[in-house]
Amino acid sequence: MHFLPENIDNYVVSHSQQEPKILKELSRETWQKVLNPRMLSGAFQGRVLSMITKLIQPKNILEIGTYTGYSALCLAEGLSSEGKIFTIDKNEELETLQNKYFEKSGYRNQIEQYVGNALEIIPEIDEKFDLVFIDADKSNYINYFHLIIDKMNSGGIILSDNVLWSGKVVEKLDPKDKDTKVLLEYNKLLNEDDRIETVLLPIRDGLTITRVK
């Protein structure tokens, strides 16, 4: 979903840093072989993630929703030399593709993969985080937030993807649409919780940047 006019969006993309070759290859293979390839972060948002992590230079990153590993590799670009990415996905069938590109990237030793339910895995990771990227099942965004908020270092950043949900957040709510309902509550929570400060950016399907005080 793009919220800018197509000509403006094309101009923005063409005047932003282009994705590295390895990410072009991963994107191509994802579209060729994996179901729901639209879940991929994509080149422009990937460069946004890369820029944010390079500005922060985090030591520990938590990613909720690995998919094929594209966003993990973008986030790894700004990781400190001794840093780690802890990335979680429920789909074990994607591990082989993830590993293929993690190995090619040079970040293999800095990425720890988990397969399973993030709600169960996150409490078992005994780390504090400088950066968290939430891009998984929307119905659990609030649950993820409550699990991670006390694991954040002061000044840490939480990035939340798909918070505009194809514009559904400003449309009449379908009572059966649980994802949109939760996202509306989540966006309200991020805007009102006094432990954090938040800016919602209309990038692609909506990306929220939240700073922990």
C-alpha positions as CSV (number, residue, x, y, z in Angstrom):
1,M,0.0,0.0,0.0
2,H,1.4,3.4,-1.0
3,F,-0.1,6.5,0.4
4,L,1.8,9.0,-1.8
5,P,0.8,9.7,-5.4
6,E,2.7,7.2,-7.6
7,N,4.9,9.8,-9.3
8,I,6.0,11.2,-6.0
9,D,6.6,7.7,-4.6
10,N,8.7,6.8,-7.6
11,Y,10.7,10.0,-7.2
12,V,11.3,9.3,-3.5
13,V,12.5,5.8,-4.3
14,S,14.8,6.8,-7.1
15,H,16.4,9.5,-4.9
16,S,17.0,7.1,-2.0
17,Q,19.9,4.7,-1.5
18,Q,19.5,1.5,-3.6
19,E,19.4,-1.9,-1.9
20,P,22.6,-4.0,-1.9
21,K,23.0,-6.8,-4.5
22,I,22.4,-9.6,-1.9
23,L,19.1,-8.1,-0.9
24,K,18.0,-7.9,-4.6
25,E,18.8,-11.6,-4.9
26,L,16.9,-12.4,-1.7
27,S,13.9,-10.4,-2.8
28,R,13.8,-12.1,-6.2
29,E,14.0,-15.6,-4.7
30,T,11.3,-14.7,-2.1
31,W,8.9,-13.6,-4.9
32,Q,9.8,-16.8,-6.9
33,K,9.5,-19.4,-4.2
34,V,7.6,-18.1,-1.1
35,L,3.9,-17.6,-0.3
36,N,2.7,-14.1,0.4
37,P,5.9,-12.3,-0.9
38,R,4.2,-8.9,-0.2
39,M,5.2,-9.5,3.4
40,L,8.8,-8.7,2.4
41,S,10.0,-5.3,3.8
42,G,11.1,-4.2,0.3
43,A,13.9,-2.0,-1.0
44,F,12.7,1.4,0.2
45,Q,11.6,0.4,3.6
46,G,14.7,-1.8,3.9
47,R,16.9,1.3,3.4
48,V,14.9,3.1,6.0
49,L,15.5,0.3,8.5
50,S,19.2,0.3,7.5
51,M,19.5,4.0,8.1
52,I,17.8,3.9,11.5
53,T,20.0,1.1,12.7
54,K,23.1,2.8,11.4
55,L,22.2,6.0,13.4
56,I,21.5,3.9,16.5
57,Q,24.4,1.4,16.2
58,P,22.6,-1.0,18.5
59,K,24.3,-3.8,20.4
60,N,21.2,-6.1,20.7
61,I,18.3,-6.2,18.3
62,L,15.1,-8.2,18.6
63,E,13.1,-8.9,15.5
64,I,9.6,-10.4,15.8
65,G,8.8,-11.8,12.4
66,T,11.9,-13.0,10.4
67,Y,10.0,-14.1,7.2
68,T,12.8,-14.7,4.7
69,G,15.4,-12.6,6.5
70,Y,15.4,-9.4,4.4
71,S,14.7,-7.0,7.2
72,A,17.1,-8.8,9.5
73,L,19.9,-8.2,7.0
74,C,18.9,-4.5,6.7
75,L,19.0,-4.1,10.5
76,A,22.4,-5.9,10.7
77,E,24.0,-3.2,8.6
78,G,24.2,-0.9,11.6
79,L,24.8,-3.5,14.2
80,S,27.8,-2.9,16.5
81,S,30.7,-5.2,15.8
82,E,30.0,-7.3,18.9
83,G,26.2,-7.0,18.5
84,K,23.5,-9.6,18.0
85,I,20.2,-9.9,16.3
86,F,17.7,-12.3,17.9
87,T,15.0,-13.0,15.3
88,I,11.9,-15.1,15.7
89,D,9.5,-16.6,13.2
90,K,6.9,-19.3,13.6
91,N,7.4,-20.8,10.1
92,E,10.1,-23.4,10.2
93,E,9.9,-23.9,6.4
94,L,11.6,-20.6,5.9
95,E,14.8,-21.5,7.8
96,T,16.7,-22.9,4.9
97,L,16.2,-19.7,2.8
98,Q,17.0,-17.5,5.7
99,N,20.2,-19.4,6.4
100,K,21.3,-19.3,2.8
101,Y,21.4,-15.5,2.8
102,F,22.6,-15.1,6.4
103,E,25.6,-17.1,5.4
104,K,26.2,-15.1,2.2
105,S,25.8,-11.8,4.1
106,G,28.7,-12.1,6.4
107,Y,26.4,-11.5,9.4
108,R,25.8,-15.2,10.2
109,N,27.7,-15.2,13.5
110,Q,25.7,-12.2,14.7
111,I,22.2,-13.6,14.0
112,E,20.4,-16.0,16.4
113,Q,17.3,-17.6,14.9
114,Y,14.3,-18.9,16.9
115,V,11.4,-20.9,15.4
116,G,8.2,-20.9,17.3
117,N,5.7,-18.8,19.3
118,A,7.3,-15.4,20.0
119,L,5.1,-14.9,23.0
120,E,6.8,-17.9,24.6
121,I,10.3,-17.3,23.2
122,I,10.7,-13.6,24.1
123,P,10.6,-14.2,27.9
124,E,13.4,-16.8,27.5
125,I,15.8,-14.4,25.9
126,D,17.8,-12.9,28.8
127,E,18.9,-9.7,27.1
128,K,18.2,-6.0,27.1
129,F,17.5,-4.5,23.7
130,D,18.5,-1.2,22.0
131,L,16.2,-1.9,19.0
132,V,13.1,-4.0,18.5
133,F,11.4,-4.5,15.1
134,I,7.8,-5.8,15.3
135,D,6.5,-7.2,12.0
136,A,4.5,-10.3,12.8
137,D,0.9,-11.2,13.5
138,K,-1.0,-7.9,14.1
139,S,-3.4,-9.5,16.6
140,N,-0.5,-9.8,19.1
141,Y,1.2,-6.4,18.7
142,I,-0.1,-5.2,22.1
143,N,1.1,-8.5,23.7
144,Y,4.5,-8.1,22.1
145,F,4.8,-4.5,23.4
146,H,4.0,-5.5,26.9
147,L,6.6,-8.3,26.7
148,I,9.4,-6.1,25.4
149,I,8.9,-2.8,27.1
150,D,10.8,-3.9,30.3
151,K,13.5,-5.4,28.2
152,M,14.4,-2.1,26.5
153,N,17.4,0.0,27.4
154,S,16.7,3.6,28.1
155,G,16.7,5.4,24.7
156,G,16.0,2.2,22.9
157,I,13.9,2.2,19.8
158,I,10.8,0.1,18.9
159,L,9.9,0.0,15.2
160,S,6.4,-1.3,14.4
161,D,5.4,-2.1,10.8
162,N,2.1,-2.1,9.0
163,V,0.4,0.2,11.5
164,L,-1.7,1.9,8.8
165,W,-2.9,-1.6,7.6
166,S,-3.7,-0.5,4.1
167,G,-5.7,2.5,5.3
168,K,-8.1,0.3,7.3
169,V,-7.3,2.2,10.5
170,V,-9.2,5.3,9.3
171,E,-12.1,3.3,7.7
172,K,-15.3,2.1,9.4
173,L,-14.3,-0.9,11.6
174,D,-15.6,-4.3,10.6
175,P,-16.5,-6.0,14.0
176,K,-15.0,-9.3,12.6
177,D,-11.7,-7.6,11.7
178,K,-9.6,-8.4,14.8
179,D,-6.3,-7.3,13.2
180,T,-7.5,-3.8,12.5
181,K,-9.1,-3.6,16.0
182,V,-5.9,-4.5,17.7
183,L,-3.9,-2.1,15.5
184,L,-6.2,0.8,16.5
185,E,-5.7,-0.1,20.1
186,Y,-2.0,-0.5,19.6
187,N,-1.5,2.9,17.9
188,K,-3.5,4.5,20.7
189,L,-1.3,2.8,23.3
190,L,1.9,4.0,21.7
191,N,0.6,7.5,21.6
192,E,-0.5,7.6,25.2
193,D,2.0,5.5,27.2
194,D,4.1,7.9,29.2
195,R,7.1,5.6,29.2
196,I,7.6,6.3,25.5
197,E,7.4,8.9,22.7
198,T,6.2,8.0,19.3
199,V,6.1,9.2,15.7
200,L,4.0,7.4,13.1
201,L,5.5,7.7,9.6
202,P,3.3,7.1,6.5
203,I,6.1,5.0,4.9
204,R,4.6,2.2,2.8
205,D,2.0,0.6,5.1
206,G,2.9,2.7,8.1
207,L,6.0,2.5,10.3
208,T,6.0,3.7,13.9
209,I,9.2,4.9,15.6
210,T,8.9,4.7,19.3
211,R,11.6,5.8,21.7
212,V,11.8,4.5,25.3
213,K,12.4,7.2,27.8
